[in-house]
Amino acid sequence: MARRGIKTDRLIAVLGGVVLTLGVLLIWNLTRPGAGFVEEVPADRVLRQARELLGPRAQVLLIQAGRGRVVCGYVAPSAQAVGQPFVSRPSRMMLMSDPRSSEFREALDRDCPDLPYTISKMD
């Protein structure tokens, strides 16, 4: 009895066609208007990050644009509390009270040189 199978040439052609079709669909999907990654508005991002770190009553007291996508300013855990400086990147918010104070100071000096009352003036 002869064994029937898919010939290698035919298999390569079919798989090549599948790969090309998927590539075309991917490019079409990414080039459509409204498709792809939409960056969060900096003010919304800062408020979300502050509430994740300080609790649901966190307040943003001051927002100032830093270098690139960095945002700086002051946040407080509630409306009555004293604010503390922050440096917000899309993936992380650093506060003055973070355990890595040297990293925070470097980020503040590098990305937010115009923030009023910088950390060096607060010490």
N, C-alpha and C positions, 0 to 999 in steps of 0.2 A: 504494500500500500504506500503510495507516494505521500509524503508529508507536505501539507499546504501551509504556507506562511506568507508573511508580508515581505516583499523583497526590500532590500536595504535602500535601493535608490528611491523607491516609492515612499518609504518611511521618512527619509531625509527630506524629500519634497513636501510631504504633508506637514512635518514638524516645522520646516522653514516657513511655510505659509501661515501656520498658527502664530509663530513668533512675529512675523511681519504684521499680521492682523492686530495682534495685541499692541504692538508698537504704535501703529496708526491710531488705534482707539485711545491709547494713553496720551499721545500728543494732542489729539482732538479734544480730549477732556481737559487738559491743562490749559489750552489756549482759548477755551470758552470764556466769555465775560462772566465775572462773578465766581469763577472756579479757582481753586487753589487756596493758599494760606492768606488769611486776613489777620493783620496784626491788631492786637487790642489797643484801644486808645490809652495813652500814658496815664491820664487821670483815673480811668477805670482800673487799670493795672495796679496803680499805687494803692488805691482803696481796697482792692481785693487782697493784695499782699499784706497790707496793714491789718486787715481783719483776720487773716490767717495767722499772723504772728501775735497780735495784741488782743484779739477778741472781737466780738461782733459790734461793740460800741466804739471802735477805733475811729478817730477823726483825723483827716488830713488838714494840717494847718497852713502849709505853704508848699507849692510845687514850683520847681524851677527846672528848666531844661539844662541838661548837662551835655557832655560830649557824646555824639552818636545817639544811640537809643537809650542812654542813661538819663534818669530823672532824679532830681535831688529835692530836698526840702525838709519839712518837719512833720512828724505825726505824733499823736497822743493816744493813749488807751481809752480815753473818754473825753467828753467836752470840758470837764473840770480839771483834768490832769495837765501837767506840764509836758510840753512837746519835746521830742528829741530828734536830732538830725537823722536822715536816712539817705541811702544811695540805692536806687532801684534799677535793676537790669530786668530784661524780659523774663529771665529765669530765676531771679533771686533778689530779695530785698535785704540789705544790711542796715542794721541800726547801730547807733552809738553804743548801746548796751550789749552788743554781741560779744561773745567771749574772745573773738579774734580782733581786738581793738587795733592792732597794727595794720591788719588788712583793711579795716574800715577807714583808718586815717589815710592810707595810701590811695584808696579808691576815691575818697573825698578830695584829696589834693589833686589827683590826676584828672578826675572826671567832672568835678564840681568846684572849680577854683573861685567862682563868683558867688557861691552861697554865702549869704550874710551870716556873720557870727560863726565862722568856721570853728572846727573842733579845737584848734590850737588857741583860739581866743576864749573858749569855754573852760579850759583847764586852769 
